[in-house]
Amino acid sequence: MSGTAVRAHADVAHGQSLTEHVARQFCTLRLEDIPAKARDVAVNDLIDMAGNCLSARRTPYMQALLASCDDSGDCTALGHARPLRAADAALMNGTGIHGEDFDDTLEGAPIRVGAMVIPAVLAAAERYGRSGEDVLRGIICGLEMVCRMNHVAPGAIHKACFHPVGVIGAIGAVVGASVTLGLDQVQTVNALGVAGSLSSGILEYLTDGASTKRLHPGWAAQSGLRAALMARAGYDGPRTLLEGPHGFFRAFAPSAKPDFSYLTDGLGERWMMQDITFKPYACGTMIHPYIDCMIRLAEQGVAADDIAAIECETGEGLVDRLWEPLAAKHRPPSGYAAKFSMPFGMAVGFFDRAAGLEQFTDEKAHDPRILALAGRIRYIIDPANEYPANYTGHIRVSLRNGHTIELRQPHMRGGKREPLSRDELVRKFHGNALYGGWAEADAQRLLAFCLDIVRQPDLSGLSQFRI
């Protein structure tokens, strides 16, 4: 039995709740207790987060969200000139990170991670003068909480029509903000209890592609920040938030039998957040390996007119979000909806040999060449598909001359089997900044700030990025 497992049993034996045990583990953790790889992943996520904020800064949904913030403050929404209150800055940054669907994810139990945690941590640190070390520790702990929470009842939150990004995200955000602010165990327990009542986010955006999906991580970030601040001021929350009879998983995952060992085993010793995946393509995660197959097909010199049909083996868990209703996925109504269409993502990848921000515009979504190829793509369910443990891709291409080409991608690039390097993430950051209309010199300064986050005495330097 690991040291943390022994401590977990001891805590319970002494009358501590699971929520109290988790709070104690995080609020007593020192930066030197955290392995270098985990620290590197957190910095990578900060870089990726910053670039995604910049890519979305001029979009209508971000401008509408900014206009809804009815007060000014002393915190930064990256890429926006107006200083905001801490909660509004967290809301803006979280929405911007996730808005173009280019942010991180988690293999095995899919969820976005940094979009909820990092904005809460930055706003807490900037507003209350916390150091770069506090920031890095808060980011790591918040990311870890999201990763562990999402393994407790995988799939059940979606089944209940809630978006895990919104509900689990608030819990990760409150851990990140509480650690950054230096809350003690009692305060952190109260903060977790409050955050449980602020968790929200339903899946109805799937019906028509509404922008509420983009909002969920931002709302989770500001909810987590508010909960931490309320607890710091003395507000109380239930000490059994995680495991209680009316608690988090009973509310948001009623069909599941939660496996709470994911919240205790190896906590503080084994870091799930080290396996966070960074996306090379700006669309639904499980589409990526199929795009890789289509790009390789194009590189073989196959022309679109040569293709009679494409059949894809796929996991059953992908079907309801990325394949069906198939007629609608063949002709997505907008660039945003196209990000969650397997046939469209594959087709645009074939023509452009890329699937970045430029490939998911409204103009592209109505391109007759792309739609014609997308309309020739079908799927069959492969019972042996490894999803969600592994994201694979497969195409069986029937050519008009009677020949067949079959290609497979064994895993998602950017994940733990083939991670993106720091250099690749830096190139992605600069591409996102350019897409968002930011000057190269400003982007370079922000990159340097993120890379050197642990040595920042405080986060007052964020104000230079209100542009």
Sequence and secondary structure as in RCSB ss.txt:
>XXXX:A:sequence
MSGTAVRAHADVAHGQSLTEHVARQFCTLRLEDIPAKARDVAVNDLIDMAGNCLSARRTPYMQALLASCDDSGDC
TALGHARPLRAADAALMNGTGIHGEDFDDTLEGAPIRVGAMVIPAVLAAAERYGRSGEDVLRGIICGLEMVCRMN
HVAPGAIHKACFHPVGVIGAIGAVVGASVTLGLDQVQTVNALGVAGSLSSGILEYLTDGASTKRLHPGWAAQSGL
RAALMARAGYDGPRTLLEGPHGFFRAFAPSAKPDFSYLTDGLGERWMMQDITFKPYACGTMIHPYIDCMIRLAEQ
GVAADDIAAIECETGEGLVDRLWEPLAAKHRPPSGYAAKFSMPFGMAVGFFDRAAGLEQFTDEKAHDPRILALAG
RIRYIIDPANEYPANYTGHIRVSLRNGHTIELRQPHMRGGKREPLSRDELVRKFHGNALYGGWAEADAQRLLAFC
LDIVRQPDLSGLSQFRI
>XXXX:A:secstr
  HHHHHHHHHHHTT  HHHHHHHHHHT  GGGS HHHHHHHHHHHHHHHHHHHHHTTSHHHHHHHHH     SB
  TT SS B HHHHHHHHHHHHHHTT S EESSS    HHHHHHHHHHHHHHHT  HHHHHHHHHHHHHHHHHHH
HHSTTHHHHTTB HHHHHHHHHHHHHHHHHHT  HHHHHHHHHHHHHH   BTTHHHHT THHHHHHHHHHHHHH
HHHHHHHTT    TTTTTSTTSHHHHH TT    THHHHTTTTTS GGGGEE  SSSS GGGHHHHHHHHHHHHT
T  GGGEEEEEEEE HHHIIIIISSHHHHHS SSHHHHTT HHHHHHHHHHHS  SGGGSSHHHHT HHHHHHHT
TEEEEE TT  TTT   EEEEEEETTS EEEEEE S TTSTTS   HHHHHHHHHHHHHHTT  HHHHHHHHHHH
HTGGG SSSGGGGGG  
